[in-house]
Amino acid sequence: MSTIDQIDVKVVAIEQVAPMIKAFTLEPLKGELTPFSAGAHVVVEMDGSEQRYRNAYSLMSDPNDNRQYQIAVRLQETSRGGSIYMHDQVALGDELKISPPANLFAPAWRAKKHILFAGGVGITPFLSYLPLFKQREVEFELHYLFRSHQTGAYSAELAAEFGDQCCCYDADQGKRCDIAEVMSGQPLGTHFYICGPESLIEAVRATAEEMGIPASAIHWEEFAGAKPGLPFKVELSRQGIELDVAADSSLLEALEGAEVDIPNLCRAGVCGQCVCNVTEGEVEHRDSYLSDTEKQSGQVIMPCVSRAAGGRLVLDI
């Protein structure tokens, strides 16, 4: 994300939509917002007391109406600061900087049927799908898994609007989703979408593999952010500088902190935009983008989520 491309927005509404989730409505300070498509996300920039955070959030508003953007933020128990900042620091009337919308999770409109698995705050991208599904009269099912003591935003409204097309599973009420039962017997040409915790994504992907469902029919999105690890040093060979990457900071954040501009879209190891060449050191790969061959080569890294497996890396930057 380039600072040149950033959009200045104002927070015009904040709503506690679930015990652990707040929704934010954003309007442009000047001009108009960039049109977006279903499944798009923006990256919100936050100036914390000790560091700057950049977190990606799905746009959950109707793509037919770009007068406002709406995002929802779950307060994470293991937050590195971004979700805490949004929940505790951002107030009505505050100004924020966001990236233009990018889309790595658009519906496959050629599909005969769409099956959506949402886990907790993972409902958000699907809220932008549903108005278009309704408008185009496509066949779909929404399976929404949550804990009402934490998440479950919009579950009552969705059930009321979509009836049998929306199945809600509140784990706090002992309701569980039988993923295999949902996926079995679906017509040829059905596509499956997952947004939520890694456990849900892996469960659906594993079930699809067991059933022989082609990988091209499985789509997922996860904005888990970089997980902590051991601290390490990174040398930028072309610039002749060395940086420290803290245990709770990503390599991408360390580069940005040194004003090294690295293209990025998702910040979750999915889009491939931030890939960097490695000339020395061993990589601990945590992304979902690079092929097994690329990972085994040790010559590239996705700095948004991956780290050094040892104490030092040298990048061709």
C-alpha positions, 0 to 999 in steps of 0.5 A: 500500500502506497501512502500516495494511494491512501484514502482519508476517511471519517468515522461516522458511526460505531456499533457494538454488533456482538460482545467482541465485535464493533462495526465502523462506518467510514465516509470520505473526507473529500470526494467519493469513495472508490467503487468496490466488488463483493469480497473486497477489503481495505487496509486500515492504518493506525498510529499506536503509541509504540508502533504503526499498525496496518490491518486488513478488514473486509468491506461488508457494505452493499457493493451497489452503494459506495457512499460509505464503507463498513468494516467490523473488527473483532477484539482479539485475545492475542491482539498485537495492538490493531484490534485493541486500537480500533476498539479502545482508541477510535471514536466517532468523528475520528479520521483514519487512513485506508487503502483503496479496496482490493479483492482477493475473495470475489465470488466465482459467478460461473458457479452453479451454486455457492456454499458459504462457511462463515466463522465468527467475524468471518461473516463480514465479506459474505455480507457484501456477497448477499445483496448481489446473490439476491439481486442476481437470484443465484442459488446459495447457502450460508452456514454461520458458525459462532459463539453468541457470547463473543461473536454472532453479529447479524445472525438474527437478521440474516436468519430472518431475511434468508430463512432456510438459506441461512443456517446458524450454529451457536456453539454456546448453545451446543449447535455444531455444523456437520461440514461433511453433511453440508458438502456432500450431495451438492450439485456439480459446479458448486463452489465453496467459500470459507472465511474465519479461523484457520481451524474452519478453513482447514476442516473445509479444505480437508473435507473437500479433498476427501470428497474429491472436490477440485481445489479450484472450487474451494475459496478461502480468506483469513486475516489472521495477521502475522503470528509472533516468533523469535526476534532476528536481524535482516540485512538489506544488501542493496541499501547496506542497512541492518534492521532488528525484527522484534518477536511481536513484529512482522518482517514487513512491519520492520521494513515499513518502519524503516521507510522501505516501501514494499507493495502489499495487499492482504498482509496475510500471506495470500496475495503474493504482492510483498514477495522479496528475494532472499540471498542468505539465511533460512526462512520459516514459511508461513504463507499460503501463496508460495509453491512448495518448490519456491519454499524449498528453494529458500530464495523468496519470502513473504515478509507479511507473515514469514520470518527467519528460521535462524537469527539472520536473513539477507534480502536483495533490497 
